[in-house]
C-alpha cells in the first residue's frame, strides 16, 4: 500500500512540530513560531520561522522545504 501523505498548508503550520533528519548545530526538534505574511496579502505565503526547542535559535526557511522527507519529519521523532 503506498504511503499516504497529508498535504501541508502554510496557514496551518503555526505551532507545528518538526524533527530535523540531520541535526542542525546539534538541534533536531523545532516548532514553527511564525508564518510570515507577505506584502501585499494577496501574494502566497512562502516563508516560516522555526525555533529550536533546545536553544531558542530561530531560522527562516521556505515552508515547502518542510515537505522534503530527507530533511524534515513532521512531529518530534
PyMOL commands that set and color helices and strands:
alter all, ss='L'
color gray80, all
select helices_A, chain A and resi 10-12+63-67
alter helices_A, ss='H'
color red, helices_A
select strands_A, chain A and resi 17-24+27-36+47-52+58-62+72-74
alter strands_A, ss='S'
color yellow, strands_A
deselect
rebuild
show_as cartoon
